[in-house]
Amino acid sequence: MKLFSVTTAIVLSLTASPLFAKDKPGEGVTVRPVIQPAIEEMFQARIIFRALQDLGYAVAEPQEVIAQTAHLAVGTGDADFFTDSWDQLHEAFFKEAGGPEKINKVGTLVEGALQGYLVDKKSYDAGVKNLGDLKDPKIAAMFDEEGDGKADLAGCVPGWGCERVIEHQLTEYKLRDTVTHNQGEYNAIIADTIARAKNAKSVLYYTWTPYWVSGALVPGKDVEWLSVPYTSLPDGAKANTEFDGKNLGFAVDSLRIVARNDFLKANPAAAKLFELAKIDIKDISAENKLIADGEKNSVDIDKHVETWIAAHRDAYDGWLKAARETVK
Protein backbone atom coordinates (compact mmCIF):
# COMPACT_ATOMS: atom_id res chain seq x y z
CA MET A 1 0.00 0.00 0.00
CA LYS A 2 2.88 2.30 0.87
CA LEU A 3 4.57 1.45 -2.43
CA PHE A 4 1.36 2.31 -4.27
CA SER A 5 1.20 5.67 -2.51
CA VAL A 6 4.80 6.53 -3.38
CA THR A 7 4.34 5.44 -6.97
CA THR A 8 1.17 7.46 -7.24
CA ALA A 9 2.94 10.48 -5.82
CA ILE A 10 5.72 10.16 -8.40
CA VAL A 11 3.22 9.94 -11.25
CA LEU A 12 1.29 12.93 -10.00
CA SER A 13 4.52 14.84 -9.61
CA LEU A 14 5.54 14.06 -13.18
CA THR A 15 2.16 14.96 -14.65
CA ALA A 16 2.25 18.27 -12.83
CA SER A 17 5.80 19.07 -13.94
CA PRO A 18 6.61 21.82 -16.48
CA LEU A 19 7.98 19.15 -18.85
CA PHE A 20 4.65 17.31 -18.94
CA ALA A 21 2.73 20.56 -19.25
CA LYS A 22 4.78 21.52 -22.29
CA ASP A 23 4.36 18.08 -23.85
CA LYS A 24 0.58 18.20 -23.27
CA PRO A 25 -0.33 21.89 -23.43
CA GLY A 26 -4.00 21.05 -23.95
CA GLU A 27 -4.31 18.96 -20.79
CA GLY A 28 -7.62 19.67 -19.04
CA VAL A 29 -9.19 21.40 -22.06
CA THR A 30 -12.05 19.87 -24.04
CA VAL A 31 -12.37 21.13 -27.60
CA ARG A 32 -15.72 21.12 -29.43
CA PRO A 33 -15.46 20.52 -33.18
CA VAL A 34 -18.20 20.73 -35.76
CA ILE A 35 -18.12 18.76 -39.02
CA GLN A 36 -20.41 18.14 -41.97
CA PRO A 37 -22.38 14.86 -42.07
CA ALA A 38 -20.18 13.52 -44.88
CA ILE A 39 -17.97 10.49 -44.30
CA GLU A 40 -15.60 11.77 -46.98
CA GLU A 41 -14.66 14.74 -44.76
CA MET A 42 -13.98 12.72 -41.61
CA PHE A 43 -10.45 11.70 -42.65
CA GLN A 44 -8.92 15.18 -42.57
CA ALA A 45 -10.99 16.14 -39.53
CA ARG A 46 -9.79 13.12 -37.57
CA ILE A 47 -6.16 13.82 -38.43
CA ILE A 48 -6.63 17.18 -36.71
CA PHE A 49 -8.51 15.56 -33.81
CA ARG A 50 -5.68 13.06 -33.35
CA ALA A 51 -3.08 15.83 -33.31
CA LEU A 52 -5.10 17.73 -30.72
CA GLN A 53 -5.27 14.59 -28.57
CA ASP A 54 -1.51 14.16 -28.88
CA LEU A 55 -1.24 17.70 -27.52
CA GLY A 56 -3.33 16.68 -24.50
CA TYR A 57 -6.70 18.05 -25.54
CA ALA A 58 -9.87 16.05 -25.05
CA VAL A 59 -11.95 16.12 -28.23
CA ALA A 60 -15.73 16.13 -27.74
CA GLU A 61 -18.01 14.19 -30.06
CA PRO A 62 -18.33 16.51 -33.06
CA GLN A 63 -21.62 18.11 -34.00
CA GLU A 64 -22.66 17.17 -37.54
CA VAL A 65 -24.36 19.92 -39.56
CA ILE A 66 -24.10 21.37 -43.07
CA ALA A 67 -21.48 24.01 -43.88
CA GLN A 68 -23.62 27.10 -43.39
CA THR A 69 -24.79 25.93 -39.95
CA ALA A 70 -21.26 24.82 -39.04
CA HIS A 71 -19.94 28.35 -39.49
CA LEU A 72 -22.81 29.73 -37.44
CA ALA A 73 -22.11 27.20 -34.68
CA VAL A 74 -18.54 28.47 -34.40
CA GLY A 75 -19.65 32.09 -34.54
CA THR A 76 -22.24 31.69 -31.78
CA GLY A 77 -19.92 29.71 -29.51
CA ASP A 78 -21.72 26.39 -29.87
CA ALA A 79 -18.49 24.96 -31.33
CA ASP A 80 -14.82 25.91 -31.23
CA PHE A 81 -13.71 25.08 -34.77
CA PHE A 82 -14.70 23.70 -38.18
CA THR A 83 -12.11 21.87 -40.28
CA ASP A 84 -13.72 22.12 -43.73
CA SER A 85 -14.29 25.78 -44.55
CA TRP A 86 -13.76 26.51 -48.25
CA ASP A 87 -11.91 29.80 -48.33
CA GLN A 88 -13.87 31.42 -51.15
CA LEU A 89 -16.97 29.27 -51.56
CA HIS A 90 -17.92 29.72 -47.89
CA GLU A 91 -16.94 33.37 -47.57
CA ALA A 92 -20.58 34.43 -47.24
CA PHE A 93 -21.06 31.89 -44.43
CA PHE A 94 -17.90 33.19 -42.72
CA LYS A 95 -19.29 36.73 -42.76
CA GLU A 96 -22.77 35.60 -41.64
CA ALA A 97 -21.15 33.91 -38.62
CA GLY A 98 -19.55 37.15 -37.45
CA GLY A 99 -16.47 37.47 -39.63
CA PRO A 100 -13.05 38.37 -38.24
CA GLU A 101 -14.53 40.09 -35.19
CA LYS A 102 -15.61 36.68 -33.84
CA ILE A 103 -13.91 33.97 -35.91
CA ASN A 104 -10.84 33.50 -38.05
CA LYS A 105 -9.58 31.33 -40.88
CA VAL A 106 -6.34 29.68 -39.79
CA GLY A 107 -3.72 28.10 -42.02
CA THR A 108 -4.47 26.24 -45.25
CA LEU A 109 -5.30 22.61 -44.59
CA VAL A 110 -5.88 21.60 -48.23
CA GLU A 111 -4.89 23.41 -51.43
CA GLY A 112 -6.15 23.07 -55.00
CA ALA A 113 -9.80 22.13 -54.41
CA LEU A 114 -11.89 22.23 -57.59
CA GLN A 115 -15.60 22.44 -58.42
CA GLY A 116 -17.45 22.51 -61.66
CA TYR A 117 -19.77 20.97 -64.22
CA LEU A 118 -19.02 17.77 -66.12
CA VAL A 119 -20.54 15.77 -68.97
CA ASP A 120 -19.91 12.29 -70.29
CA LYS A 121 -16.98 11.91 -72.70
CA LYS A 122 -19.18 11.02 -75.68
CA SER A 123 -21.21 14.23 -75.36
CA TYR A 124 -18.06 16.28 -74.86
CA ASP A 125 -16.39 14.80 -77.92
CA ALA A 126 -19.57 15.49 -79.89
CA GLY A 127 -19.14 19.20 -79.17
CA VAL A 128 -20.72 19.94 -75.78
CA LYS A 129 -17.75 21.70 -74.21
CA ASN A 130 -19.27 24.77 -72.54
CA LEU A 131 -22.13 25.15 -70.09
CA GLY A 132 -23.46 27.90 -72.34
CA ASP A 133 -24.05 25.33 -75.09
CA LEU A 134 -27.10 24.21 -73.09
CA LYS A 135 -28.97 27.35 -74.12
CA ASP A 136 -29.69 25.39 -77.32
CA PRO A 137 -32.84 23.34 -76.58
CA LYS A 138 -31.63 20.53 -78.86
CA ILE A 139 -28.38 20.17 -76.92
CA ALA A 140 -30.15 20.49 -73.57
CA ALA A 141 -32.53 17.69 -74.56
CA MET A 142 -29.56 15.30 -74.75
CA PHE A 143 -29.43 15.45 -70.94
CA ASP A 144 -33.17 15.19 -70.30
CA GLU A 145 -34.04 12.52 -67.74
CA GLU A 146 -37.62 13.57 -66.93
CA GLY A 147 -39.05 13.86 -70.43
CA ASP A 148 -39.69 17.63 -70.25
CA GLY A 149 -37.08 18.53 -72.84
CA LYS A 150 -34.82 20.27 -70.32
CA ALA A 151 -31.32 19.17 -69.28
CA ASP A 152 -31.23 17.64 -65.80
CA LEU A 153 -28.24 18.86 -63.80
CA ALA A 154 -27.30 16.70 -60.82
CA GLY A 155 -26.57 19.59 -58.53
CA CYS A 156 -25.80 20.84 -55.06
CA VAL A 157 -27.46 20.44 -51.66
CA PRO A 158 -28.93 23.66 -50.20
CA GLY A 159 -26.71 25.01 -47.44
CA TRP A 160 -23.44 23.71 -48.87
CA GLY A 161 -22.55 26.93 -50.67
CA CYS A 162 -22.19 25.50 -54.18
CA GLU A 163 -25.93 25.88 -54.74
CA ARG A 164 -25.56 29.67 -54.55
CA VAL A 165 -23.05 29.62 -57.40
CA ILE A 166 -25.11 27.25 -59.56
CA GLU A 167 -28.33 29.19 -59.06
CA HIS A 168 -26.54 32.44 -59.85
CA GLN A 169 -24.98 31.05 -63.01
CA LEU A 170 -28.16 29.47 -64.36
CA THR A 171 -29.66 32.95 -64.32
CA GLU A 172 -26.52 34.76 -65.48
CA TYR A 173 -25.97 32.47 -68.46
CA LYS A 174 -29.72 32.48 -69.31
CA LEU A 175 -30.16 28.74 -68.84
CA ARG A 176 -33.39 28.75 -66.82
CA ASP A 177 -35.50 27.72 -69.81
CA THR A 178 -33.34 24.74 -70.74
CA VAL A 179 -31.73 23.42 -67.53
CA THR A 180 -33.28 22.02 -64.33
CA HIS A 181 -31.09 22.11 -61.21
CA ASN A 182 -31.85 18.89 -59.33
CA GLN A 183 -31.09 19.26 -55.61
CA GLY A 184 -31.44 16.79 -52.79
CA GLU A 185 -29.36 14.09 -51.14
CA TYR A 186 -26.21 14.35 -53.25
CA ASN A 187 -25.00 10.77 -52.93
CA ALA A 188 -28.37 9.45 -54.11
CA ILE A 189 -28.48 11.84 -57.07
CA ILE A 190 -24.88 11.17 -58.09
CA ALA A 191 -25.33 7.39 -57.74
CA ASP A 192 -28.10 7.59 -60.33
CA THR A 193 -25.87 9.79 -62.52
CA ILE A 194 -23.02 7.29 -62.35
CA ALA A 195 -25.37 4.43 -63.23
CA ARG A 196 -26.63 6.35 -66.26
CA ALA A 197 -23.08 7.08 -67.38
CA LYS A 198 -22.08 3.43 -67.03
CA ASN A 199 -25.05 2.60 -69.27
CA ALA A 200 -23.68 4.94 -71.97
CA LYS A 201 -26.32 7.63 -71.37
CA SER A 202 -25.58 11.35 -71.47
CA VAL A 203 -25.05 12.92 -68.04
CA LEU A 204 -24.62 16.44 -66.71
CA TYR A 205 -23.55 16.95 -63.12
CA TYR A 206 -21.79 19.12 -60.58
CA THR A 207 -19.01 17.77 -58.38
CA TRP A 208 -15.88 18.81 -56.56
CA THR A 209 -12.45 17.54 -55.60
CA PRO A 210 -11.33 16.03 -53.35
CA TYR A 211 -14.22 13.56 -53.61
CA TRP A 212 -14.67 9.95 -54.64
CA VAL A 213 -16.90 10.74 -57.64
CA SER A 214 -13.89 11.60 -59.80
CA GLY A 215 -12.56 8.12 -59.09
CA ALA A 216 -15.81 6.54 -60.32
CA LEU A 217 -16.17 8.85 -63.34
CA VAL A 218 -12.62 9.82 -64.22
CA PRO A 219 -12.11 13.22 -65.92
CA GLY A 220 -10.34 12.77 -69.23
CA LYS A 221 -11.47 9.16 -69.50
CA ASP A 222 -15.16 8.82 -68.65
CA VAL A 223 -16.16 12.48 -68.39
CA GLU A 224 -14.82 15.99 -69.05
CA TRP A 225 -15.00 19.30 -67.20
CA LEU A 226 -17.08 21.94 -68.98
CA SER A 227 -15.97 25.52 -69.40
CA VAL A 228 -18.40 28.34 -68.62
CA PRO A 229 -19.02 31.37 -70.88
CA TYR A 230 -17.20 33.73 -68.49
CA THR A 231 -16.55 34.11 -64.78
CA SER A 232 -19.59 35.23 -62.80
CA LEU A 233 -19.92 34.55 -59.07
CA PRO A 234 -22.52 35.59 -56.49
CA ASP A 235 -22.19 39.07 -54.94
CA GLY A 236 -19.72 40.12 -57.65
CA ALA A 237 -16.95 38.05 -56.06
CA LYS A 238 -13.62 37.90 -57.88
CA ALA A 239 -11.58 34.71 -58.01
CA ASN A 240 -9.30 32.59 -60.15
CA THR A 241 -11.61 30.10 -61.86
CA GLU A 242 -9.10 28.80 -64.42
CA PHE A 243 -7.82 25.24 -64.29
CA ASP A 244 -5.93 23.31 -66.95
CA GLY A 245 -6.85 25.81 -69.65
CA LYS A 246 -10.55 25.90 -68.80
CA ASN A 247 -12.72 28.37 -66.95
CA LEU A 248 -14.58 26.05 -64.58
CA GLY A 249 -16.80 28.83 -63.24
CA PHE A 250 -15.91 28.13 -59.59
CA ALA A 251 -12.93 29.45 -57.67
CA VAL A 252 -9.90 27.19 -57.48
CA ASP A 253 -10.16 26.99 -53.72
CA SER A 254 -8.51 25.91 -50.50
CA LEU A 255 -9.90 24.34 -47.32
CA ARG A 256 -9.13 26.12 -44.08
CA ILE A 257 -9.90 25.70 -40.40
CA VAL A 258 -12.29 28.27 -38.96
CA ALA A 259 -12.07 28.83 -35.20
CA ARG A 260 -13.36 31.26 -32.61
CA ASN A 261 -11.00 34.10 -31.77
CA ASP A 262 -11.35 33.55 -28.02
CA PHE A 263 -10.54 29.86 -28.46
CA LEU A 264 -7.41 30.66 -30.51
CA LYS A 265 -6.24 33.19 -27.94
CA ALA A 266 -6.75 30.79 -25.02
CA ASN A 267 -5.16 27.85 -26.86
CA PRO A 268 -2.00 28.94 -28.68
CA ALA A 269 -0.91 25.32 -29.16
CA ALA A 270 -4.12 24.50 -31.03
CA ALA A 271 -3.81 27.75 -32.99
CA LYS A 272 -0.29 26.81 -34.08
CA LEU A 273 -1.45 23.32 -35.08
CA PHE A 274 -4.26 24.80 -37.20
CA GLU A 275 -1.76 27.18 -38.79
CA LEU A 276 0.74 24.48 -39.82
CA ALA A 277 -1.36 21.41 -40.61
CA LYS A 278 -1.43 20.52 -44.31
CA ILE A 279 -2.85 17.48 -46.11
CA ASP A 280 -2.22 16.81 -49.80
CA ILE A 281 -5.45 16.83 -51.80
CA LYS A 282 -4.31 13.63 -53.55
CA ASP A 283 -4.15 11.86 -50.18
CA ILE A 284 -7.75 12.84 -49.46
CA SER A 285 -8.90 11.66 -52.89
CA ALA A 286 -7.09 8.34 -52.36
CA GLU A 287 -8.75 7.91 -48.95
CA ASN A 288 -12.15 8.77 -50.43
CA LYS A 289 -11.59 6.02 -53.01
CA LEU A 290 -11.05 3.54 -50.15
CA ILE A 291 -14.41 4.65 -48.75
CA ALA A 292 -16.07 4.17 -52.14
CA ASP A 293 -14.52 0.70 -52.32
CA GLY A 294 -16.17 -0.29 -49.05
CA GLU A 295 -13.83 0.85 -46.25
CA LYS A 296 -16.44 3.20 -44.84
CA ASN A 297 -17.09 2.56 -41.17
CA SER A 298 -15.61 4.53 -38.30
CA VAL A 299 -12.92 1.93 -37.58
CA ASP A 300 -11.85 2.06 -41.24
CA ILE A 301 -11.54 5.85 -41.13
CA ASP A 302 -9.37 5.61 -38.01
CA LYS A 303 -7.13 3.09 -39.79
CA HIS A 304 -6.81 5.47 -42.73
CA VAL A 305 -5.76 8.20 -40.29
CA GLU A 306 -3.17 5.96 -38.62
CA THR A 307 -1.75 4.95 -42.00
CA TRP A 308 -1.50 8.57 -43.12
CA ILE A 309 0.23 9.68 -39.93
CA ALA A 310 2.72 6.82 -40.18
CA ALA A 311 3.52 7.80 -43.77
CA HIS A 312 3.90 11.49 -42.88
CA ARG A 313 5.45 11.12 -39.44
CA ASP A 314 8.10 13.82 -39.84
CA ALA A 315 5.61 16.46 -40.96
CA TYR A 316 3.07 15.45 -38.32
CA ASP A 317 5.65 15.51 -35.53
CA GLY A 318 6.78 18.90 -36.82
CA TRP A 319 3.27 20.28 -36.25
CA LEU A 320 3.26 18.95 -32.69
CA LYS A 321 6.75 20.26 -31.93
CA ALA A 322 5.88 23.77 -33.09
CA ALA A 323 2.59 23.67 -31.17
CA ARG A 324 4.37 22.60 -27.97
CA GLU A 325 6.88 25.42 -28.37
CA THR A 326 4.08 27.96 -27.92
CA VAL A 327 4.01 27.01 -24.23
CA LYS A 328 6.36 29.14 -22.19
Secondary structure, DSSP 4 states (H G I P E B T S, - for coil): -HHHHHHHHHHHHHHTSHHHHHH-TTTT-EE-EEE-S-GGGHHHHHHHHHHHHHTT-EEPPPEE--HHHHHHHHHHTS-SEEEEEETTTTHHHHHHTTGGGTEEEEEEEEEEEEEEEEEEHHHHHTT--BGGGGGSHHHHGGG-SSSSSSEEEE---TTSSHHHHHHHHHHHTT-TTTEEEE-S-HHHHHHHHHHHHHTT---EEEEEESSTHHHHS-BTTTEEEPB-SS---GGG-----EETTEE-SS--EEEEEEEEHHHHHH-HHHHHHHHH----HHHHHHHHHHHHTT--SHHHHHHHHHHHHHHTHHHHHHHHHHHHTT--
